[in-house]
Amino acid sequence: MPQLNPIQLDFGQAESELSDYKRFLQDHLTFSEKEVVAHLKKRCHLCCLIGSMIAGVPRANVYKFEFQIQGAFRADLVVGNSDRKRFVLVEFESGGKNSLFGPKQTNQMRDWSNEIGHGFGQLVDWGWAIDNEGNSQILKNNFGCDDISAEYLLVCGRDALMDMTEQKRFFWRGDKVSVGGKNTTCLTYDGLLQFFESTIEAIKSYAAPP
C-alpha cells in the first residue's frame, strides 16, 4: 500500500498556518529538529506548498511525514502530485547555532557542520535509492507509482546565525550543487518562510480579479 496521504490543499488554511510558523521563528532563535518538525507536522497545508518548488506541476495532492524509502532510508517529508508522479523529498535539520557551520575555524572561516553534511548525505542516499533500477516495485509500493521524478530540499539553520560570507557560501551550495542531476535546494528556516510567503502572495495575485 502506498504510504502517501491524500490532501485537498486549502490555500486559506495554509496562510493561517504560515502565521503560526512565522511566530514560531520569532519566538525561537534556535531550536532542535524535533521541535520544528513537531510544529510543522501540525501544519500540513503549509508544508504542502513545498510541492510548488516543482515548476509547472499542479498543487500537491499527497504528502507524508517520516516517509520510508527502500526500508533503509527515511525522508522527514514527501510532498507531491501523484497524477504527475512528481515529488519533493525534504530533510529537516535543526535551527541551532552550529547547524550550518561548526565552531572550528579554518583560515578565519568556519567549517561546514557535521549536521549539514549528514543532511546532504540523506539526499544523496534518497537519490541513489530512487534511481536504482532494481527498486521499481519498492517505489510503486511506497509512492503508489513507479517511474517517478524527485527533487530534494534540505532545510537547516537560521540566517541570523551566519555572517555575510557564510550566507554567500550557503547560497552558493544550494544554487550550484545537485544530486544525480536533479534539483537540490538548500534553505534556512528563514528562507523557507520567505518561500512560503512568496508562494502565498503569488497564489493571491493569480486569484485576484483583473
Backbone as a printed PyTorch tensor [residue, N CA C, xyz], in Angstrom:
tensor([[[  0.8350,  -1.2000,   0.0000],
         [  0.0000,   0.0000,   0.0000],
         [  0.8730,   1.2550,   0.0000]],

        [[  0.5490,   2.2470,  -0.8050],
         [  1.3140,   3.4960,  -0.7980],
         [  1.2850,   4.1540,   0.5810]],

        [[  2.3680,   4.8010,   0.9360],
         [  2.4540,   5.4750,   2.2230],
         [  1.7810,   6.8490,   2.2140]],

        [[  1.6080,   7.4280,   1.0520],
         [  1.2310,   8.8360,   0.9590],
         [ -0.2100,   9.0820,   1.3760]],

        [[ -0.4090,  10.2130,   2.0580],
         [ -1.7380,  10.6300,   2.4890],
         [ -2.3080,  11.6230,   1.4800]],

        [[ -3.5560,  11.4550,   1.0530],
         [ -4.1710,  12.4450,   0.1510],
         [ -4.4970,  13.7270,   0.8960]],

        [[ -4.5000,  14.8420,   0.1810],
         [ -4.8670,  16.1190,   0.7860],
         [ -5.5280,  17.0060,  -0.2640]],

        [[ -6.5650,  17.7030,   0.1500],
         [ -7.1640,  18.7630,  -0.6490],
         [ -6.5590,  20.0730,  -0.1440]],

        [[ -5.5180,  20.5090,  -0.8080],
         [ -4.7460,  21.6480,  -0.3170],
         [ -5.6040,  22.9010,  -0.2670]],

        [[ -5.7130,  23.4770,   0.9280],
         [ -6.5160,  24.6750,   1.1870],
         [ -5.5580,  25.8500,   1.3800]],

        [[ -5.5210,  26.7690,   0.4050],
         [ -4.5710,  27.8720,   0.4810],
         [ -4.8980,  28.8300,   1.6260]],

        [[ -6.1830,  28.9910,   1.9560],
         [ -6.5530,  29.8250,   3.0890],
         [ -6.0360,  29.2500,   4.3950]],

        [[ -6.1410,  27.9260,   4.5460],
         [ -5.6060,  27.2720,   5.7330],
         [ -4.0910,  27.3760,   5.7620]],

        [[ -3.4610,  27.2530,   4.6040],
         [ -2.0080,  27.3800,   4.5290],
         [ -1.5610,  28.7680,   4.9870]],

        [[ -2.3100,  29.7880,   4.6270],
         [ -1.9480,  31.1520,   5.0400],
         [ -2.0690,  31.3170,   6.5470]],

        [[ -3.1040,  30.7250,   7.1430],
         [ -3.2460,  30.7630,   8.5910],
         [ -2.0930,  30.0400,   9.2750]],

        [[ -1.7040,  28.9040,   8.7420],
         [ -0.5940,  28.1400,   9.2990],
         [  0.7320,  28.8700,   9.0970]],

        [[  0.8340,  29.6640,   8.0440],
         [  2.0270,  30.4760,   7.8220],
         [  2.2390,  31.4630,   8.9670]],

        [[  1.1670,  32.0660,   9.4500],
         [  1.2630,  33.0000,  10.5770],
         [  1.7960,  32.2810,  11.8190]],

        [[  1.3500,  31.0370,  12.0340],
         [  1.8370,  30.2520,  13.1670],
         [  3.3320,  29.9710,  13.0340]],

        [[  3.7570,  29.6120,  11.8280],
         [  5.1720,  29.3120,  11.5960],
         [  6.0330,  30.5590,  11.7840]],

        [[  5.5460,  31.6870,  11.3210],
         [  6.2910,  32.9340,  11.4870],
         [  6.4670,  33.2730,  12.9540]],

        [[  5.4160,  33.0650,  13.7580],
         [  5.5160,  33.3090,  15.1990],
         [  6.5060,  32.3460,  15.8440]],

        [[  6.5030,  31.0990,  15.3770],
         [  7.4490,  30.1230,  15.9220],
         [  8.8900,  30.6040,  15.7250]],

        [[  9.2060,  31.0910,  14.5440],
         [ 10.5630,  31.5770,  14.2800],
         [ 10.8840,  32.8240,  15.0920]],

        [[  9.9040,  33.6920,  15.2900],
         [ 10.1140,  34.8870,  16.0970],
         [ 10.3610,  34.5510,  17.5630]],

        [[  9.6900,  33.5010,  18.0400],
         [  9.7820,  33.1280,  19.4570],
         [ 10.9600,  32.2230,  19.7670]],

        [[ 11.5590,  31.6280,  18.7360],
         [ 12.6590,  30.6760,  18.9380],
         [ 13.8300,  31.0570,  18.0310]],

        [[ 14.8690,  31.6520,  18.6130],
         [ 16.0540,  31.9670,  17.8080],
         [ 16.7360,  30.6740,  17.3720]],

        [[ 16.7800,  29.7040,  18.2760],
         [ 17.3260,  28.3930,  17.9570],
         [ 16.3190,  27.3320,  18.3740]],

        [[ 16.4300,  26.1610,  17.7690],
         [ 15.5070,  25.0690,  18.0830],
         [ 16.0810,  23.7710,  17.5400]],

        [[ 15.6250,  22.6790,  18.1130],
         [ 16.0670,  21.3590,  17.6610],
         [ 15.2480,  20.9130,  16.4510]],

        [[ 15.7480,  19.9060,  15.7660],
         [ 14.9930,  19.3190,  14.6530],
         [ 13.6510,  18.7840,  15.1550]],

        [[ 13.6740,  18.1400,  16.3090],
         [ 12.4520,  17.5580,  16.8660],
         [ 11.3910,  18.6260,  17.1020]],

        [[ 11.8040,  19.7950,  17.6210],
         [ 10.8520,  20.8710,  17.9050],
         [ 10.2070,  21.4050,  16.6330]],

        [[ 11.0160,  21.6840,  15.6190],
         [ 10.4640,  22.3040,  14.4200],
         [  9.6310,  21.3110,  13.6130]],

        [[ 10.0390,  20.0470,  13.5820],
         [  9.2530,  19.0450,  12.8590],
         [  7.9040,  18.8350,  13.5450]],

        [[  7.8980,  18.8290,  14.8760],
         [  6.6360,  18.6960,  15.6060],
         [  5.6990,  19.8560,  15.2790]],

        [[  6.2590,  21.0640,  15.1430],
         [  5.4630,  22.2380,  14.7820],
         [  4.9050,  22.0970,  13.3660]],

        [[  5.7400,  21.6960,  12.4240],
         [  5.3160,  21.6250,  11.0240],
         [  4.3430,  20.4750,  10.7700]],

        [[  4.4660,  19.4070,  11.5150],
         [  3.5570,  18.2740,  11.3420],
         [  2.1000,  18.6800,  11.5620]],

        [[  1.8890,  19.6800,  12.4010],
         [  0.5300,  20.1360,  12.7030],
         [  0.0240,  21.1220,  11.6490]],

        [[  0.8450,  21.4190,  10.6440],
         [  0.5120,  22.4310,   9.6370],
         [  0.7680,  21.8730,   8.2380]],

        [[ -0.0040,  20.8380,   7.9040],
         [  0.2560,  20.0860,   6.6740],
         [ -0.0970,  20.8900,   5.4240]],

        [[ -1.0760,  21.8030,   5.4820],
         [ -1.4100,  22.6000,   4.3000],
         [ -0.2520,  23.5400,   3.9520]],

        [[  0.3480,  24.1340,   4.9760],
         [  1.5230,  24.9780,   4.7460],
         [  2.6600,  24.1510,   4.1520]],

        [[  2.9370,  23.0000,   4.7420],
         [  4.0370,  22.1670,   4.2670],
         [  3.8250,  21.7080,   2.8280]],

        [[  2.5600,  21.5010,   2.4490],
         [  2.2900,  21.0260,   1.0940],
         [  2.5480,  22.0940,   0.0330]],

        [[  2.7380,  23.3510,   0.4470],
         [  3.1580,  24.3760,  -0.5110],
         [  4.5480,  24.0660,  -1.0600]],

        [[  5.3160,  23.2500,  -0.3570],
         [  6.6450,  22.8620,  -0.8330],
         [  6.5610,  22.1910,  -2.1940]],

        [[  5.4160,  21.5710,  -2.4940],
         [  5.2360,  20.9810,  -3.8180],
         [  5.3340,  21.9920,  -4.9350]],

        [[  5.1300,  23.2790,  -4.6150],
         [  5.2250,  24.3360,  -5.6240],
         [  6.6520,  24.6020,  -6.0750]],

        [[  7.6220,  23.9740,  -5.4130],
         [  9.0110,  24.1200,  -5.8500],
         [  9.2440,  23.4780,  -7.2090]],

        [[  8.3540,  22.5670,  -7.6140],
         [  8.4770,  21.9330,  -8.9200],
         [  7.7030,  22.7780,  -9.9250]],

        [[  8.4070,  23.4000, -10.8400],
         [  7.7670,  24.3010, -11.8050],
         [  6.8200,  23.5350, -12.7150]],

        [[  5.6420,  24.1220, -12.9380],
         [  4.7060,  23.5910, -13.9130],
         [  3.8620,  22.4290, -13.4410]],

        [[  3.9630,  22.0550, -12.1670],
         [  3.1780,  20.9380, -11.6360],
         [  2.0210,  21.4920, -10.8150]],

        [[  0.8140,  20.9500, -10.9810],
         [ -0.3280,  21.4350, -10.1980],
         [ -0.0910,  21.2800,  -8.7010]],

        [[ -0.9930,  21.8700,  -7.9200],
         [ -0.8290,  21.8330,  -6.4720],
         [ -0.6530,  20.3950,  -5.9600]],

        [[  0.0710,  20.2800,  -4.8640],
         [  0.2930,  18.9690,  -4.2570],
         [ -1.0350,  18.3270,  -3.8700]],

        [[ -1.1120,  17.0130,  -4.0610],
         [ -2.3250,  16.2920,  -3.6420],
         [ -2.0140,  15.1220,  -2.7100]],

        [[ -0.7280,  14.9210,  -2.3960],
         [ -0.3350,  13.8820,  -1.4470],
         [  0.8570,  14.3720,  -0.6250]],

        [[  0.9810,  13.8220,   0.5730],
         [  2.1310,  14.1400,   1.4260],
         [  2.2990,  13.0350,   2.4540]],

        [[  3.4540,  13.0260,   3.1010],
         [  3.6960,  12.0700,   4.1820],
         [  4.9190,  12.4960,   4.9700]],

        [[  4.7790,  12.6340,   6.2760],
         [  5.9230,  12.8020,   7.1600],
         [  6.4990,  11.4290,   7.4770]],

        [[  7.8210,  11.3890,   7.6940],
         [  8.5330,  10.1490,   8.0200],
         [  8.2550,   9.0720,   6.9700]],

        [[  8.6270,   9.3870,   5.7570],
         [  8.3850,   8.5350,   4.5940],
         [  9.5370,   7.5650,   4.4070]],

        [[  9.2230,   6.2750,   4.3840],
         [ 10.2500,   5.2470,   4.2430],
         [ 10.6070,   5.0310,   2.7740]],

        [[ 11.9020,   4.9650,   2.4900],
         [ 12.3930,   4.7070,   1.1370],
         [ 13.2580,   3.4570,   1.1730]],

        [[ 12.8260,   2.4250,   0.4950],
         [ 13.5820,   1.1650,   0.3880],
         [ 13.7890,   0.5240,   1.7600]],

        [[ 13.0390,   0.9220,   2.7570],
         [ 13.1470,   0.3100,   4.0740],
         [ 14.3280,   0.7770,   4.8930]],

        [[ 15.3850,   1.2830,   4.2310],
         [ 16.6110,   1.6610,   4.9340],
         [ 16.7410,   3.1650,   5.1450]],

        [[ 16.0290,   3.9600,   4.3580],
         [ 16.1510,   5.4100,   4.4260],
         [ 14.7930,   6.0310,   4.7490]],

        [[ 14.8290,   7.2080,   5.3510],
         [ 13.5870,   7.8860,   5.7030],
         [ 13.6930,   9.3630,   5.3910]],

        [[ 12.7280,   9.8780,   4.6290],
         [ 12.6220,  11.3150,   4.3950],
         [ 11.7180,  11.9130,   5.4620]],

        [[ 12.0920,  13.0570,   5.9890],
         [ 11.2520,  13.7060,   7.0000],
         [  9.8850,  14.0650,   6.4250]],

        [[  9.8540,  14.4090,   5.1390],
         [  8.5940,  14.7830,   4.4940],
         [  8.6880,  14.5200,   2.9980]],

        [[  7.6160,  14.0090,   2.4300],
         [  7.4680,  13.9300,   0.9790],
         [  6.1880,  14.6750,   0.6100]],

        [[  6.2810,  15.5490,  -0.3900],
         [  5.1330,  16.3160,  -0.8860],
         [  5.1350,  16.1930,  -2.3990]],

        [[  3.9610,  16.0190,  -3.0040],
         [  3.9630,  15.9660,  -4.4540],
         [  2.5930,  15.8040,  -5.0650]],

        [[  2.6140,  15.5660,  -6.3680],
         [  1.4070,  15.3470,  -7.1460],
         [  1.4760,  13.9430,  -7.7280]],

        [[  0.5930,  13.0790,  -7.2510],
         [  0.6530,  11.6770,  -7.6570],
         [  0.2460,  11.4750,  -9.1090]],

        [[ -0.5970,  12.3550,  -9.6490],
         [ -1.0080,  12.2270, -11.0470],
         [  0.1610,  12.4840, -11.9850]],

        [[  0.9960,  13.4640, -11.6260],
         [  2.1660,  13.7830, -12.4560],
         [  3.4130,  12.9930, -12.0570]],

        [[  3.3350,  12.2670, -10.9500],
         [  4.4600,  11.4710, -10.4510],
         [  5.6790,  12.3420, -10.1360]],

        [[  5.4060,  13.5260,  -9.6170],
         [  6.4740,  14.4690,  -9.2840],
         [  6.4370,  14.7490,  -7.7890]],

        [[  7.5850,  14.6310,  -7.1360],
         [  7.6270,  14.7240,  -5.6820],
         [  8.8450,  15.5240,  -5.2160]],

        [[  8.6840,  16.1820,  -4.0680],
         [  9.8020,  16.8320,  -3.3780],
         [ 10.0440,  16.0670,  -2.0800]],

        [[ 11.2700,  15.6330,  -1.8590],
         [ 11.6490,  14.9410,  -0.6360],
         [ 12.4350,  15.9150,   0.2350]],

        [[ 12.0550,  15.9880,   1.5080],
         [ 12.5740,  17.0350,   2.3960],
         [ 13.2920,  16.4320,   3.5940]],

        [[ 14.4570,  16.9760,   3.8900],
         [ 15.2000,  16.6660,   5.1130],
         [ 15.2420,  17.9230,   5.9780]],

        [[ 14.7350,  17.8110,   7.1990],
         [ 14.8120,  18.9040,   8.1650],
         [ 15.9440,  18.6230,   9.1450]],

        [[ 16.7900,  19.6310,   9.3670],
         [ 17.7910,  19.5610,  10.4290],
         [ 17.4490,  20.6370,  11.4590]],

        [[ 18.3060,  20.8660,  12.4040],
         [ 17.9830,  21.8000,  13.4850],
         [ 18.2060,  23.2570,  13.0540]],

        [[ 17.7060,  24.1490,  13.8750],
         [ 17.9700,  25.5750,  13.6760],
         [ 18.8760,  26.0840,  14.7840]],

        [[ 19.9860,  25.4010,  14.9810],
         [ 20.8910,  25.7060,  16.0840],
         [ 22.0420,  26.6170,  15.6900]],

        [[ 22.8080,  27.0090,  16.6940],
         [ 23.9330,  27.9330,  16.4950],
         [ 24.9610,  27.3770,  15.5260]],

        [[ 25.2200,  26.0710,  15.6090],
         [ 26.2330,  25.4380,  14.7630],
         [ 25.6240,  24.4340,  13.7930]],

        [[ 24.3630,  24.6420,  13.3980],
         [ 23.7120,  23.7070,  12.4860],
         [ 24.3570,  23.7150,  11.1060]],

        [[ 24.7890,  24.8870,  10.6510],
         [ 25.3630,  25.0200,   9.3110],
         [ 26.8810,  25.0320,   9.3180]],

        [[ 27.4510,  25.7330,  10.2640],
         [ 28.9070,  25.8460,  10.3590],
         [ 29.3280,  25.5420,  11.7900]],

        [[ 30.3660,  24.7110,  11.9180],
         [ 30.8300,  24.3290,  13.2410],
         [ 31.7010,  25.3890,  13.8790]],

        [[ 32.0690,  25.1770,  15.1250],
         [ 32.8780,  26.1730,  15.8400],
         [ 34.3230,  26.2440,  15.3820]],

        [[ 34.8000,  25.1810,  14.7000],
         [ 36.2030,  25.1560,  14.2770],
         [ 36.4700,  26.2240,  13.2350]],

        [[ 37.6080,  26.9060,  13.3660],
         [ 37.9870,  27.9700,  12.4340],
         [ 39.0460,  27.4560,  11.4540]],

        [[ 38.8640,  27.7280,  10.1760],
         [ 39.8530,  27.3920,   9.1580],
         [ 40.0740,  28.6190,   8.2920]],

        [[ 41.2900,  29.1940,   8.3400],
         [ 41.5800,  30.4130,   7.5810],
         [ 40.5210,  31.4970,   7.8490]],

        [[ 40.1720,  31.6250,   9.1350],
         [ 39.2130,  32.6340,   9.5890],
         [ 37.7860,  32.3530,   9.1240]],

        [[ 37.5230,  31.1800,   8.5650],
         [ 36.1610,  30.7970,   8.2030],
         [ 35.8210,  29.4770,   8.8760]],

        [[ 34.5770,  29.3270,   9.2930],
         [ 34.1520,  28.1000,   9.9510],
         [ 33.9590,  26.9800,   8.9260]],

        [[ 34.2430,  25.7600,   9.3540],
         [ 33.9900,  24.5930,   8.5140],
         [ 32.4880,  24.3180,   8.4490]],

        [[ 32.0650,  23.6430,   7.3790],
         [ 30.7000,  23.1400,   7.3300],
         [ 30.4830,  22.1850,   8.4920]],

        [[ 29.2830,  22.2040,   9.0440],
         [ 28.9860,  21.3840,  10.2130],
         [ 28.7710,  19.9200,   9.8250]],

        [[ 28.9120,  19.0410,  10.8120],
         [ 28.5790,  17.6340,  10.6080],
         [ 27.0950,  17.4720,  10.3100]],

        [[ 26.2780,  18.3600,  10.8700],
         [ 24.8310,  18.2370,  10.7070],
         [ 24.3990,  18.4520,   9.2580]],

        [[ 24.9360,  19.5000,   8.6040],
         [ 24.5460,  19.7160,   7.2130],
         [ 25.1600,  18.6360,   6.3220]],

        [[ 26.3260,  18.1230,   6.7230],
         [ 26.9030,  17.0100,   5.9780],
         [ 26.0190,  15.7760,   6.0570]],

        [[ 25.4870,  15.5120,   7.2370],
         [ 24.5730,  14.3820,   7.4140],
         [ 23.3020,  14.5940,   6.6030]],

        [[ 22.7570,  15.8050,   6.6640],
         [ 21.5190,  16.0980,   5.9320],
         [ 21.6880,  15.9370,   4.4390]],

        [[ 22.7920,  16.4330,   3.9060],
         [ 23.0170,  16.3130,   2.4730],
         [ 23.2780,  14.8600,   2.0900]],

        [[ 23.9190,  14.1260,   2.9970],
         [ 24.1280,  12.7020,   2.7470],
         [ 22.8140,  11.9370,   2.6190]],

        [[ 21.8100,  12.3750,   3.3840],
         [ 20.4900,  11.7720,   3.2690],
         [ 19.9320,  11.9480,   1.8550]],

        [[ 20.0670,  13.1660,   1.3120],
         [ 19.5780,  13.4400,  -0.0350],
         [ 20.2780,  12.5530,  -1.0680]],

        [[ 21.5820,  12.3680,  -0.8970],
         [ 22.3470,  11.5230,  -1.8210],
         [ 21.8190,  10.0860,  -1.7860]],

        [[ 21.5640,   9.5700,  -0.5900],
         [ 21.0690,   8.1980,  -0.4790],
         [ 19.6650,   8.0570,  -1.0600]],

        [[ 18.8080,   9.0620,  -0.8700],
         [ 17.4730,   9.0030,  -1.4790],
         [ 17.5910,   8.9420,  -3.0010]],

        [[ 18.4770,   9.7950,  -3.5450],
         [ 18.6620,   9.8070,  -4.9900],
         [ 19.1320,   8.4660,  -5.5040]],

        [[ 20.0760,   7.8520,  -4.7840],
         [ 20.5610,   6.5290,  -5.1910],
         [ 19.4320,   5.5060,  -5.1570]],

        [[ 18.6610,   5.5070,  -4.0700],
         [ 17.5940,   4.5140,  -3.9200],
         [ 16.5240,   4.6760,  -4.9980]],

        [[ 16.1730,   5.9100,  -5.3150],
         [ 15.1300,   6.1580,  -6.3120],
         [ 15.6030,   5.8260,  -7.7170]],

        [[ 16.8700,   6.0950,  -8.0070],
         [ 17.3930,   5.8360,  -9.3550],
         [ 17.8100,   4.3870,  -9.5790]],

        [[ 17.8870,   3.6120,  -8.5150],
         [ 18.2890,   2.2180,  -8.6300],
         [ 17.2100,   1.4390,  -9.3850]],

        [[ 17.5650,   0.8840, -10.5320],
         [ 16.5830,   0.2140, -11.3930],
         [ 15.9120,  -0.9700, -10.7100]],

        [[ 16.5960,  -1.5630,  -9.7430],
         [ 16.0180,  -2.7250,  -9.0760],
         [ 14.9500,  -2.3860,  -8.0600]],

        [[ 14.7070,  -1.0870,  -7.8450],
         [ 13.7710,  -0.6730,  -6.8010],
         [ 12.4090,  -0.2700,  -7.3450]],

        [[ 12.0880,  -0.5780,  -8.5990],
         [ 10.8400,  -0.0970,  -9.1860],
         [  9.6160,  -0.5830,  -8.4190]],

        [[  9.6310,  -1.8370,  -7.9660],
         [  8.4750,  -2.3540,  -7.2260],
         [  8.3910,  -1.7150,  -5.8490]],

        [[  9.5390,  -1.4840,  -5.2260],
         [  9.5570,  -0.8150,  -3.9170],
         [  8.9840,   0.5900,  -4.0430]],

        [[  9.3890,   1.3160,  -5.0880],
         [  8.8770,   2.6600,  -5.2920],
         [  7.3800,   2.6420,  -5.5330]],

        [[  6.9250,   1.6550,  -6.2990],
         [  5.4930,   1.5690,  -6.5700],
         [  4.7250,   1.3150,  -5.2790]],

        [[  5.2890,   0.4770,  -4.4010],
         [  4.6440,   0.2050,  -3.1220],
         [  4.6340,   1.4480,  -2.2310]],

        [[  5.7220,   2.2230,  -2.2630],
         [  5.8400,   3.3830,  -1.3810],
         [  5.1100,   4.6110,  -1.9030]],

        [[  5.2680,   4.8960,  -3.2000],
         [  4.7000,   6.1080,  -3.7850],
         [  3.3410,   5.8640,  -4.4490]],

        [[  3.0280,   4.6100,  -4.7240],
         [  1.8120,   4.3140,  -5.4610],
         [  2.0260,   4.3290,  -6.9570]],

        [[  3.2620,   4.5520,  -7.3870],
         [  3.6030,   4.5670,  -8.8160],
         [  5.1070,   4.3820,  -8.9430]],

        [[  5.5380,   3.9420, -10.1160],
         [  6.9720,   3.8820, -10.3720],
         [  7.3100,   4.9350, -11.4220]],

        [[  8.5530,   4.9440, -11.8630],
         [  8.9790,   5.9270, -12.8640],
         [  8.6870,   7.3480, -12.3960]],

        [[  9.0430,   7.6260, -11.1230],
         [  8.7530,   8.9430, -10.5490],
         [  9.8940,   9.9170, -10.8370]],

        [[  9.6090,  11.1950, -10.6800],
         [ 10.6220,  12.2400, -10.7570],
         [ 10.6860,  12.9240,  -9.3950]],

        [[ 11.8810,  13.0380,  -8.8360],
         [ 12.0350,  13.5810,  -7.4890],
         [ 13.0030,  14.7600,  -7.4830]],

        [[ 12.6910,  15.7340,  -6.6510],
         [ 13.5940,  16.8210,  -6.3420],
         [ 13.7940,  16.8360,  -4.8350]],

        [[ 14.8310,  17.5250,  -4.3840],
         [ 15.2590,  17.3800,  -2.9980],
         [ 15.4250,  18.7390,  -2.3230]],

        [[ 15.0320,  18.7890,  -1.0420],
         [ 15.1230,  20.0140,  -0.2530],
         [ 15.7420,  19.6970,   1.0970]],

        [[ 16.7640,  20.4640,   1.4660],
         [ 17.3810,  20.3930,   2.7880],
         [ 17.1220,  21.7250,   3.4890]],

        [[ 16.5300,  21.6580,   4.6860],
         [ 16.2460,  22.8650,   5.4790],
         [ 17.0450,  22.7780,   6.7640]],

        [[ 17.8620,  23.8010,   7.0180],
         [ 18.7810,  23.7360,   8.1580],
         [ 19.2150,  25.1440,   8.5450]],

        [[ 19.2780,  25.4290,   9.8500],
         [ 19.8950,  26.6520,  10.3340],
         [ 19.0440,  27.8980,  10.2310]],

        [[ 19.6260,  29.0200,  10.7150],
         [ 18.9630,  30.3130,  10.7200],
         [ 19.8710,  31.3610,  10.0720]],

        [[ 19.2650,  32.3070,   9.3770],
         [ 20.0320,  33.3690,   8.7290],
         [ 20.8600,  34.1670,   9.7310]],

        [[ 20.2520,  34.4900,  10.8750],
         [ 20.8910,  35.3830,  11.8420],
         [ 22.1340,  34.7760,  12.4850]],

        [[ 22.3020,  33.4740,  12.3470],
         [ 23.4350,  32.7940,  12.9680],
         [ 24.5970,  32.6050,  12.0030]],

        [[ 24.5080,  33.2360,  10.8290],
         [ 25.6070,  33.2310,   9.8570],
         [ 26.0820,  34.6540,   9.6190]],

        [[ 27.3830,  34.8220,   9.3400],
         [ 27.8440,  36.1330,   8.8980],
         [ 27.6270,  36.2450,   7.3870]],

        [[ 27.9860,  37.3670,   6.8050],
         [ 27.6800,  37.6200,   5.3970],
         [ 28.3730,  36.6140,   4.4770]],

        [[ 29.6350,  36.3030,   4.7760],
         [ 30.3660,  35.3460,   3.9420],
         [ 29.7380,  33.9610,   4.0300]],

        [[ 29.3330,  33.5580,   5.2310],
         [ 28.6970,  32.2590,   5.4010],
         [ 27.3630,  32.1880,   4.6530]],

        [[ 26.6180,  33.2760,   4.6420],
         [ 25.3640,  33.3110,   3.8840],
         [ 25.6290,  33.1210,   2.3930]],

        [[ 26.7020,  33.7330,   1.8910],
         [ 27.0520,  33.5730,   0.4770],
         [ 27.4830,  32.1430,   0.1810]],

        [[ 28.2410,  31.5530,   1.0830],
         [ 28.6570,  30.1580,   0.9010],
         [ 27.4480,  29.2340,   0.8910]],

        [[ 26.5160,  29.4750,   1.7970],
         [ 25.3160,  28.6450,   1.8850],
         [ 24.4600,  28.8010,   0.6310]],

        [[ 24.3110,  30.0360,   0.1490],
         [ 23.5290,  30.2720,  -1.0670],
         [ 24.1660,  29.5650,  -2.2550]],

        [[ 25.4910,  29.6650,  -2.3690],
         [ 26.1850,  29.0260,  -3.4950],
         [ 25.9790,  27.5140,  -3.4590]],

        [[ 26.0650,  26.9400,  -2.2640],
         [ 25.8890,  25.4920,  -2.1420],
         [ 24.4930,  25.0810,  -2.5970]],

        [[ 23.4850,  25.8280,  -2.1790],
         [ 22.1210,  25.4980,  -2.5630],
         [ 21.8320,  25.7420,  -4.0300]],

        [[ 22.5620,  26.6870,  -4.6300],
         [ 22.3050,  27.0610,  -6.0220],
         [ 23.0630,  26.1900,  -7.0180]],

        [[ 24.2220,  25.6770,  -6.6220],
         [ 25.1070,  25.0090,  -7.5730],
         [ 25.1950,  23.5000,  -7.4250]],

        [[ 24.8810,  22.9720,  -6.2580],
         [ 25.0930,  21.5450,  -6.0170],
         [ 23.8100,  20.7790,  -6.3080]],

        [[ 23.9310,  19.6750,  -7.0430],
         [ 22.7750,  18.8430,  -7.3790],
         [ 23.0470,  17.4080,  -6.9580]],

        [[ 22.0040,  16.5920,  -6.9770],
         [ 22.1130,  15.1590,  -6.6710],
         [ 21.6350,  14.3890,  -7.8930]],

        [[ 22.5480,  13.6940,  -8.5430],
         [ 22.1860,  12.9040,  -9.7080],
         [ 21.5830,  13.7330, -10.8210]],

        [[ 22.0140,  15.0010, -10.9220],
         [ 21.4810,  15.8810, -11.9520],
         [ 20.1150,  16.4550, -11.6280]],

        [[ 19.5620,  16.1390, -10.4480],
         [ 18.2580,  16.6420, -10.0500],
         [ 18.4110,  17.8860,  -9.1860]],

        [[ 17.4170,  18.7680,  -9.2560],
         [ 17.4490,  19.9760,  -8.4480],
         [ 17.5540,  19.6440,  -6.9640]],

        [[ 18.4520,  20.3350,  -6.2920],
         [ 18.6290,  20.1760,  -4.8550],
         [ 18.6470,  21.5670,  -4.2410]],

        [[ 17.6560,  21.8730,  -3.4290],
         [ 17.5180,  23.1930,  -2.8290],
         [ 17.9420,  23.1370,  -1.3760]],

        [[ 18.7350,  24.1110,  -0.9450],
         [ 19.1070,  24.2480,   0.4600],
         [ 18.5630,  25.5780,   0.9730]],

        [[ 17.7820,  25.5310,   2.0280],
         [ 17.2030,  26.7280,   2.6200],
         [ 17.4230,  26.7270,   4.1200]],

        [[ 17.5880,  27.9170,   4.6890],
         [ 17.4580,  28.0460,   6.1300],
         [ 15.9730,  28.0530,   6.4680]],

        [[ 15.6480,  28.0260,   7.7380],
         [ 14.2330,  28.1030,   8.1140],
         [ 13.6560,  29.4790,   7.7980]],

        [[ 14.5150,  30.5000,   7.7590],
         [ 14.0780,  31.8270,   7.3250],
         [ 13.8270,  31.8380,   5.8220]],

        [[ 14.6880,  31.1480,   5.0860],
         [ 14.4800,  31.0320,   3.6440],
         [ 13.2070,  30.2700,   3.3220]],

        [[ 12.9010,  29.2550,   4.1380],
         [ 11.6530,  28.5100,   3.9480],
         [ 10.4550,  29.4220,   4.1950]],

        [[ 10.5540,  30.2750,   5.2160],
         [  9.4930,  31.2500,   5.4760],
         [  9.2900,  32.1550,   4.2700]],

        [[ 10.3770,  32.6570,   3.6960],
         [ 10.2720,  33.5370,   2.5280],
         [  9.6450,  32.8060,   1.3480]],

        [[  9.9910,  31.5240,   1.1820],
         [  9.3730,  30.7350,   0.1060],
         [  7.8710,  30.6210,   0.3250]],

        [[  7.4580,  30.3070,   1.5560],
         [  6.0280,  30.2040,   1.8580],
         [  5.3230,  31.5330,   1.5920]],

        [[  5.9300,  32.6240,   2.0330],
         [  5.3080,  33.9410,   1.8510],
         [  5.1610,  34.2910,   0.3800]],

        [[  6.2060,  34.0620,  -0.3970],
         [  6.1500,  34.4090,  -1.8210],
         [  5.1590,  33.5130,  -2.5640]],

        [[  5.0500,  32.2580,  -2.1510],
         [  4.0900,  31.3440,  -2.7870],
         [  2.6620,  31.7930,  -2.5070]],

        [[  2.3740,  32.1590,  -1.2700],
         [  1.0440,  32.6470,  -0.9080],
         [  0.7160,  33.9220,  -1.6700]],

        [[  1.6800,  34.8380,  -1.7710],
         [  1.4540,  36.0860,  -2.5000],
         [  1.1840,  35.8190,  -3.9740]],

        [[  1.9080,  34.8650,  -4.5480],
         [  1.6970,  34.5220,  -5.9690],
         [  0.3030,  33.9380,  -6.1660]],

        [[ -0.1230,  33.0810,  -5.2520],
         [ -1.4620,  32.4940,  -5.3530],
         [ -2.5280,  33.5740,  -5.2870]],

        [[ -2.3390,  34.5280,  -4.3830],
         [ -3.3010,  35.6210,  -4.2470],
         [ -3.3580,  36.4560,  -5.5310]],

        [[ -2.2030,  36.6950,  -6.1340],
         [ -2.1770,  37.5130,  -7.3480],
         [ -2.8690,  36.8000,  -8.5060]],

        [[ -2.7330,  35.4760,  -8.5730],
         [ -3.3970,  34.7140,  -9.6170],
         [ -4.9040,  34.7500,  -9.4390]],

        [[ -5.3370,  34.7320,  -8.1760],
         [ -6.7700,  34.6860,  -7.8810],
         [ -7.4440,  36.0420,  -7.9390]],

        [[ -6.6390,  37.1220,  -7.8950],
         [ -7.2100,  38.4680,  -7.8820],
         [ -7.8710,  38.7870,  -9.2150]],

        [[ -8.9930,  39.4820,  -9.1920],
         [ -9.6470,  39.8650, -10.4550],
         [ -8.7800,  40.8470, -11.2270]],

        [[ -8.8470,  40.8300, -12.5530],
         [ -8.0140,  41.7400, -13.3680],
         [ -8.4320,  43.1690, -13.1720]]])
